[in-house]
Amino acid sequence: MKRELMDILACPGCKGALQLAVDKEDQNEIVTGSLFCAQCKETYPISDTIPNLLPPELRP
């Protein structure tokens, strides 16, 4: 995921702001980490550069 996406991403549940936590980053992208919504207390994982913004009950 590119850091620039933080300017346009919002929580899919409540449309609140997301906070980024980076575990691993290469030169251009965030490889692993998470996005956290303080408003609804939901965490969305970032895996292999892809943010998973599905609700928890729909994630594999």
C-alpha positions, 0 to 999 in steps of 0.5 A: 500500500502506498502512503499516499492512500492515507489521504483518501482512505476512510473506515468502511464502517463509520467513515472515520479517519484511519491510523496507520501502523507499519510493520514492514516497509520497502522503498515504495510501499507498506508491505505489512501493517494495519489500519485502525479506526479510533472511532469504531475501534476496528483494525484492518490488516495490510498484508502483501501491500494490500489493505483488507478493508472488509468487515471482520465477519467477511474476511477469510 
